[in-house]
Amino acid sequence: MDNLEHKRFPIGRFKAPENICDIQLTEYIKVIKNFPDKLKNLIEDFNEDQLDTQYREGGWTVRQLVNHIADSHMNSLIRLKLTLTEENPTIKPYDEAKFAELQEQRKYADKTCDENYKRNSSKMDQCY
């Protein structure tokens, strides 16, 4: 894996498992539950310059990436609720790159998106 590839996919490209059991689902949900604390611990002492640093050339800033993660999880919660409440839900995509360019993405680093993650993982727990 070259350097750019490693920066884009630091843990490797996603490989969908062939089968998922209840134990794995529980572990996946636990990862989502624990993620906000891990993220908060990573960036809580970052200064403004660090938050505005691109983690790779041509990539988003740390601030944009943190907000992207929150946006992604908010969209995930809505998609999950649609799946649970509609017979044939339409899952609306969103333009992640345009979201990243919004003014609030440039201003805030959402260090306190705990509630969103809690709601998301709680809803997942209810499903399984």
Secondary structure, DSSP 8 states (H G I E B T S, - for coil): --HHHHHH-TT-S----S---HHHHHHHHHHHHHHHHHHHHHHTT--HHHHT-BSSTTS-BHHHHHHHHHHHHHHHHHHHHHHHH-SS-------HHHHHHSHHHHH------HHHHHHHHHHHHHH-
